[in-house]
Amino acid sequence: MSLMSLTAVELGKKIKAKEVSVEEAVQAALDAIAEKEDKVNSFVTVDAEKALERAGQIQKDIDNGVLSGPLAGVPVAIKDNMCTKGMLTTCSSKILGNFVPPYTAEAVRNLEKAGAVILGKTNMDEFAMGSTTETSFYGATKNPWNPEHVPGGSSGGSCAAVAAEECSYALGSDTGGSIRQPSSFCGVTGLKPTYGTVSRYGLIAYGSSLDQIGPIAKDVTDCAVILEAIASHDKKDSTSIGRDSYDFTSALTDDVAGMKIGIPRDYFGEGLGTEVRDAVLAAAGELKKKGAIVEEFDLSLVEYAIPAYYVIACAEASSNLARFDGVKYGYRTEEFEGLHHMYKKTRSEGFGTEVKRRIMLGSFVLSSGYYDAYYLKALRTKALIKQAFDRAFEKYDVILGPAAPTTAPRLGDSLSDPIKMYLGDIYTISVNLAGLPGISLPCGTDAKGLPIGLQLIGDCFEEKKILRAAYAFEQTREYAHSPLAADVML
């Protein structure tokens, strides 16, 4: 069995026990990347030299007792919208194709403090705008379960890298489901923490009130351990929240007796695939067997989540992306006449179609005469959605549902129909609007052998409840390796 077939925690234990050196672990990841990248295209940048150099440093710190944490020496991949000092950070866009940041994102710095070894940066939908990782300037990422299908998005590169066993774990970002939906499509586990739990400093913004960094790994234990490492209060991020405790691993007990789990009827209506529905309800049945109290209820306002989200997210994106103008950094058009022409031509050439679509939509809803009709109304709807969840969590510990309405679509299917792509986020978007934590983990496969994801949602700062429920369900089934991973397992 390859070292990359181990979970991050398992590999960390082997390194700590001196059964495996850090350099051997990193080399195993680099070998896997070299062998599989032409099939999956999950990385934009791989820095083998720097990773091996870092491996040597980490090995010394482990040997000297400086590093003793569970992630020390374990190789990780970082989504390409998190700044890393001295390493290309492009957001998978032409406009940042030459951008090397002078600083490192706080979440990544926290991983480095824990002894992680960064392999490189993973592919993504351009500026995190998309649900398939097909809008990347560097080409589409393929699903390791079937290369003719998408891995989901926007963190598709990170999820595909974990599923293809090119790395032990990865970081992704979630604005409207961008960790949970591709985790569902790729058969891995992805956690979106409560808004403000992980610093956004150094994360290149899409929708600032919605963005949150989180872990992507093979199992629930890894996600809990990684979240402990990256979560912190950060004065550099005005939305960062100081929490009383950053202990998440104590929730990993196979005990859900008496836990109240609510299933929204609204999530099981038109548009949900039959195989997905059956697998998710079967997962609920497993938790019920373990003593959980499972009930159906009406969540309400679900149909308003997508329009509210796209108005708010695009409005914030039009503001955030105004900084990319070819003046201080990034791509600049070669021929232009005057400053304003340079702005227009640079942005026209540098941004892709989907990014331009969302910038225009955002600029429209913020414009005079439409601000009240669209943007303010969306903000009011966001508040109502939060209130609906508040009422639900007065009665339930956890909300259970699907992570996506279908399994991974074929390459090209969603990209040709943007509305269809937007509707694919129907079960994940409201979690970001309300700032809640959510986790996606595998709960089966469809007739084509593509993974199905179960989503568990908790109240604000209640990650431990969803981790507890997720861990209990995970004990009922074995982790399934993707065919691409299995092809090269030793």
C-alpha positions in Angstrom: 0.0 0.0 0.0 1.2 3.5 -0.9 2.0 6.0 1.9 -0.5 8.3 0.3 -3.3 5.7 0.9 -2.9 6.4 4.6 -4.9 9.1 6.3 -3.0 12.2 7.4 -3.1 11.2 11.1 -2.0 7.6 10.3 1.0 8.9 8.3 1.8 11.4 11.0 2.0 8.5 13.5 4.3 6.5 11.3 6.6 9.6 11.0 6.5 10.1 14.7 7.4 6.5 15.3 10.3 6.8 12.9 8.8 4.0 10.7 8.8 6.5 7.8 10.9 9.6 7.3 9.4 13.0 6.3 11.4 12.9 3.1 10.0 9.5 2.2 6.5 10.7 2.8 7.0 13.8 0.7 8.7 11.9 -2.1 5.8 9.4 -2.1 3.5 12.3 -2.7 5.7 13.9 -5.4 5.9 10.5 -7.2 2.1 10.1 -7.1 1.7 13.6 -8.5 4.2 12.8 -11.3 2.4 9.6 -12.2 -1.2 10.9 -12.1 -1.2 14.6 -13.0 -1.7 14.0 -16.7 -4.9 12.1 -15.9 -6.4 14.4 -13.2 -4.8 17.9 -13.5 -5.4 18.8 -9.9 -2.3 21.0 -9.4 -1.4 24.4 -10.9 2.0 24.6 -9.2 4.2 21.9 -7.6 7.4 22.9 -5.9 9.3 19.6 -5.4 12.6 21.3 -4.5 11.2 23.5 -1.8 9.0 20.6 -0.4 12.0 18.3 -0.1 14.1 21.1 1.5 11.3 21.7 4.0 11.0 17.9 4.7 14.7 17.9 5.8 14.0 20.8 8.2 10.9 19.3 9.6 12.7 15.9 10.2 15.3 17.7 12.3 12.6 19.5 14.3 10.8 16.2 14.9 14.0 14.4 15.9 14.9 17.3 18.3 11.4 17.3 19.9 10.5 20.7 18.6 7.6 19.3 16.6 5.4 16.6 18.1 1.9 17.3 16.7 -0.2 14.9 14.6 0.5 16.7 11.3 4.2 17.1 11.6 5.9 16.1 8.4 2.7 15.2 6.6 2.5 16.6 3.0 -0.4 18.9 2.1 -1.8 20.7 -1.0 -3.2 24.3 -0.8 -6.0 25.7 -2.9 -4.6 28.3 -5.3 -6.4 31.2 -3.7 -4.4 31.2 -0.5 -1.3 33.3 -0.6 2.0 31.5 0.0 5.1 33.6 0.3 7.5 32.8 -2.6 5.1 30.4 -4.3 2.9 31.3 -7.4 -0.7 32.0 -6.3 -2.9 32.5 -9.4 -6.6 31.8 -8.4 -6.4 29.8 -11.6 -6.7 33.0 -13.5 -4.7 34.6 -16.3 -4.8 37.9 -14.5 -2.8 36.5 -11.6 -0.6 34.2 -13.8 2.6 35.8 -12.6 1.7 36.7 -9.0 4.1 35.5 -6.2 2.8 36.9 -2.9 5.2 38.5 -0.4 3.3 37.0 2.6 1.5 33.8 3.6 -2.2 33.3 4.5 -2.7 32.9 8.2 -4.4 29.4 7.9 -1.4 28.2 5.9 1.0 29.7 8.4 -0.8 27.8 11.2 -0.3 24.6 9.2 3.4 25.4 8.8 3.7 25.9 12.5 2.2 22.4 12.9 5.0 21.1 10.7 3.1 20.5 7.5 5.0 20.3 4.2 3.4 22.2 1.3 3.6 20.3 -2.0 2.0 23.0 -4.2 -1.2 24.8 -5.2 -4.3 23.1 -6.5 -6.5 23.9 -9.4 -9.8 25.6 -8.9 -12.6 27.5 -10.7 -11.2 30.9 -11.6 -11.5 33.1 -8.5 -13.6 30.3 -6.9 -16.4 31.1 -9.3 -17.9 27.9 -10.5 -19.0 24.4 -9.3 -17.0 22.1 -11.6 -13.4 23.4 -11.7 -13.9 23.9 -15.5 -13.5 27.7 -15.4 -9.8 27.4 -14.6 -7.4 29.2 -17.0 -5.2 26.0 -16.6 -7.8 23.6 -17.8 -10.4 21.4 -16.2 -9.6 19.0 -13.3 -10.9 15.5 -13.8 -12.7 13.3 -11.2 -10.5 10.5 -10.1 -13.5 8.2 -9.9 -14.2 8.7 -13.6 -12.1 11.2 -15.7 -15.0 11.9 -18.0 -16.8 13.6 -15.0 -16.1 16.8 -13.1 -14.7 16.8 -9.6 -17.0 19.6 -8.5 -15.9 23.0 -7.5 -14.5 25.4 -6.8 -12.2 23.4 -4.6 -12.1 20.6 -7.2 -8.3 20.5 -7.4 -7.9 20.0 -3.7 -10.7 17.3 -3.5 -9.4 15.5 -6.6 -5.8 15.5 -5.2 -7.0 13.9 -2.0 -9.2 11.4 -3.9 -6.4 10.5 -6.3 -4.0 10.1 -3.3 -1.6 12.7 -4.6 -1.4 14.2 -1.1 -2.4 13.3 2.4 -4.9 16.2 2.8 -5.6 19.6 1.4 -7.1 23.0 2.2 -10.0 24.4 0.3 -12.3 27.5 0.6 -16.1 27.4 0.8 -18.2 30.4 -0.3 -21.4 28.6 -1.3 -20.4 24.9 -0.9 -17.0 24.9 -2.6 -15.6 22.4 -0.1 -18.6 20.2 0.6 -19.9 19.8 -3.0 -16.6 18.6 -4.6 -16.0 16.5 -1.5 -19.3 14.8 -2.3 -18.4 14.3 -6.0 -14.9 13.0 -5.2 -15.8 10.7 -2.3 -13.7 12.5 0.3 -14.6 14.3 3.6 -14.7 18.2 3.6 -15.5 20.5 6.5 -16.7 24.1 6.3 -16.3 25.7 9.7 -18.4 28.4 11.3 -17.7 31.8 9.7 -14.9 33.5 11.5 -13.3 30.3 13.0 -10.5 30.2 10.5 -8.8 33.5 9.5 -9.4 34.8 6.0 -6.2 36.8 6.0 -4.3 35.9 2.8 -7.3 34.2 1.2 -8.0 36.1 -2.1 -11.5 37.2 -1.6 -14.6 36.2 -3.7 -17.5 37.0 -1.3 -16.0 38.4 1.9 -19.1 37.8 4.1 -19.3 34.2 2.9 -15.8 32.9 2.3 -14.3 30.4 4.8 -11.3 28.1 4.7 -11.6 24.5 5.7 -10.0 21.0 5.5 -10.4 18.3 2.9 -9.2 14.8 3.9 -10.0 11.1 3.7 -11.9 10.9 7.0 -13.6 12.8 9.8 -10.7 12.3 12.2 -8.3 14.1 9.8 -10.8 17.0 9.4 -11.0 17.5 13.1 -7.2 17.4 13.6 -6.6 19.8 10.7 -9.3 22.2 11.9 -7.6 22.3 15.3 -4.4 23.3 13.5 -5.8 26.0 11.3 -8.4 27.6 13.5 -7.3 30.7 15.5 -8.2 34.2 16.3 -6.4 36.6 14.0 -6.3 40.4 14.6 -5.4 40.8 10.9 -8.9 39.6 9.9 -11.7 41.8 11.2 -14.2 39.0 10.9 -12.1 36.5 12.9 -13.7 35.3 16.1 -11.9 34.3 19.3 -13.4 31.0 20.5 -13.2 29.6 24.1 -11.9 26.3 22.8 -10.3 25.0 19.7 -10.7 21.4 20.7 -12.5 19.4 18.0 -11.0 15.9 18.3 -12.8 15.2 21.6 -16.0 14.9 19.6 -14.8 11.8 17.8 -16.8 9.3 19.9 -19.0 6.6 18.3 -22.0 7.8 20.4 -25.1 9.6 19.0 -27.6 8.2 21.5 -30.2 10.8 22.2 -28.8 13.2 19.5 -31.7 15.0 17.7 -31.3 15.0 14.0 -33.6 16.9 11.7 -34.2 16.1 8.0 -35.7 19.1 6.0 -38.5 18.0 3.8 -37.5 20.9 1.5 -34.3 19.1 0.7 -36.0 16.0 -0.7 -38.3 17.4 -3.3 -38.0 18.0 -7.1 -34.5 17.9 -8.5 -33.0 15.4 -6.1 -31.7 12.3 -7.7 -33.3 9.0 -6.6 -30.0 7.3 -5.8 -28.8 10.3 -3.8 -32.0 10.5 -1.8 -31.9 6.7 -1.0 -28.3 6.8 0.1 -28.8 9.9 2.3 -31.9 8.5 3.9 -30.1 5.1 4.4 -27.4 7.1 6.3 -30.0 8.7 8.5 -31.3 5.2 9.2 -27.8 4.1 10.3 -27.6 7.0 12.8 -31.1 6.1 14.0 -29.9 2.5 14.7 -27.2 4.0 16.9 -29.7 5.8 19.1 -30.2 9.1 17.4 -33.7 10.6 17.2 -34.4 11.4 13.5 -37.3 13.5 12.4 -38.5 15.3 9.3 -39.4 19.0 9.5 -40.0 22.0 7.3 -37.0 24.4 7.0 -38.7 26.9 4.7 -37.1 29.6 2.5 -34.9 27.1 0.7 -36.0 28.2 -2.7 -34.8 31.8 -2.0 -31.3 30.8 -1.0 -29.8 30.6 -4.5 -31.1 34.0 -5.7 -30.1 35.7 -2.4 -26.6 34.1 -2.5 -25.8 35.0 -6.1 -26.9 38.6 -5.6 -24.8 39.0 -2.4 -21.8 37.0 -3.7 -21.6 38.7 -7.1 -22.0 42.2 -5.5 -19.1 41.5 -3.2 -17.1 39.9 -6.0 -17.5 43.0 -8.2 -16.0 45.1 -5.4 -13.3 42.6 -4.5 -12.1 42.1 -8.0 -11.9 45.8 -8.8 -8.3 45.7 -7.5 -7.1 43.6 -10.4 -6.4 46.3 -12.9 -2.9 45.7 -14.2 -1.3 48.5 -12.2 0.4 47.1 -9.2 0.6 43.3 -9.8 -0.6 40.6 -12.0 -1.2 40.6 -15.8 -1.1 43.8 -17.8 -2.1 44.1 -21.5 0.8 44.8 -23.8 -0.7 47.5 -26.0 -3.0 50.2 -24.7 -3.7 54.0 -25.1 -4.0 55.7 -21.8 -4.9 54.5 -18.3 -8.6 53.8 -18.7 -8.0 51.8 -21.9 -5.3 49.8 -20.0 -7.8 49.0 -17.2 -10.5 47.8 -19.6 -8.2 45.8 -21.9 -6.3 44.2 -19.0 -9.5 43.1 -17.3 -11.1 42.0 -20.6 -8.1 39.8 -21.5 -7.3 38.7 -17.9 -10.7 37.5 -16.6 -12.6 34.4 -17.9 -16.2 34.3 -19.0 -17.7 33.2 -15.7 -15.8 35.8 -13.7 -16.9 38.6 -16.1 -20.5 37.3 -15.8 -20.5 37.6 -12.0 -18.7 41.0 -12.0 -21.3 42.4 -14.3 -24.2 40.9 -12.3 -22.7 42.3 -9.1 -22.1 45.7 -10.6 -25.7 45.7 -11.8 -27.3 44.9 -8.5 -25.2 47.6 -6.7 -26.0 50.3 -9.3 -28.3 53.2 -8.6 -31.9 52.3 -8.9 -31.3 48.5 -8.4 -29.5 48.5 -5.0 -32.8 48.5 -3.0 -34.6 46.2 -5.4 -32.0 43.5 -5.4 -29.1 43.9 -3.0 -31.0 45.1 0.1 -33.7 42.5 -0.5 -31.1 39.8 -0.7 -29.6 40.9 2.6 -33.1 40.8 4.2 -33.6 37.3 2.8 -30.2 36.2 4.2 -31.4 37.4 7.7 -34.7 35.4 7.3 -32.7 32.2 6.3 -30.6 32.6 9.4 -33.7 32.9 11.5 -35.2 29.7 9.9 -32.0 27.9 10.9 -32.1 29.4 14.4 -35.6 28.0 14.9 -34.5 24.6 13.6 -31.6 24.4 16.0 -33.9 25.2 18.9 -35.2 21.7 18.3 -32.4 19.7 16.6 -28.7 19.2 17.3 -27.8 18.5 13.7 -29.6 18.9 10.3 -29.0 16.1 7.8 -29.4 16.2 4.0 -27.6 15.7 0.7 -24.5 17.7 -0.2 -25.5 17.9 -3.9 -28.7 17.0 -5.8 -26.9 14.5 -8.1 -23.5 12.8 -8.4 -20.8 14.4 -10.5 -22.0 15.5 -14.0 -20.0 14.8 -17.1 -17.4 17.4 -18.2 -19.1 20.2 -20.2 -22.7 19.5 -19.1 -22.9 22.2 -16.4 -20.6 24.7 -18.1 -22.9 25.0 -21.1 -25.8 25.9 -18.8 -24.8 28.4 -16.0 -28.2 28.3 -14.3 -28.0 24.5 -14.0 -24.6 24.9 -12.5 -25.9 27.5 -10.0 -28.8 25.2 -9.0 -26.3 22.4 -8.1 -25.4 24.4 -5.0 -29.0 24.4 -3.6 -28.2 22.4 -0.5 -24.9 24.1 0.5 -25.5 27.8 -0.2 -27.8 28.5 2.8 -25.2 27.3 5.2 -22.8 30.1 4.0 -25.6 32.7 4.1 -26.2 31.8 7.8 -22.5 31.4 8.7 -23.0 27.8 9.9 -20.6 24.8 10.0 -21.2 21.9 7.6 -19.5 18.7 6.7 -19.8 16.4 3.7 -18.7 12.8 3.8 -19.2 9.7 1.6 -22.4 7.7 2.1 -22.5 5.5 -1.0 -22.2 5.4 -4.8 -24.6 5.5 -7.7 -25.1 2.9 -10.5 -22.1 4.5 -12.4 -19.9 4.0 -9.4 -19.7 7.8 -8.6 -19.7 8.9 -4.9 -22.7 10.3 -3.1 -22.1 12.8 -0.2 -24.0 13.1 3.0 -24.2 16.7 4.5 -24.5 17.4 8.2 -25.1 21.0 9.3 -24.7 22.4 12.8 -25.5 25.6 14.6 -22.9 28.3 14.9 -19.8 27.1 16.8 -21.2 23.6 17.1 -18.6 21.8 14.9 -18.3 19.2 17.6 -21.9 18.1 17.1 -21.5 17.5 13.4 -18.1 15.9 13.9 -19.7 13.5 16.4 -22.5 12.6 14.1 -20.2 12.3 11.1 -17.7 10.1 13.0 -20.5 7.8 14.2 -21.8 7.3 10.7 -18.3 6.8 9.3 -17.8 3.8 11.6 -20.6 2.0 9.7 -18.7 1.9 6.4 -15.1 1.6 5.1 -13.4 4.3 3.2 -13.5 3.6 -0.6 -10.4 4.4 -2.7 -11.0 6.0 -6.1 -10.2 3.8 -9.1 -7.4 6.2 -10.1 -5.9 5.8 -6.6 -6.4 2.0 -6.7 -4.6 1.7 -10.1 -1.3 2.5 -8.6 -1.6 1.2 -5.0 1.3 -1.1 -4.2 
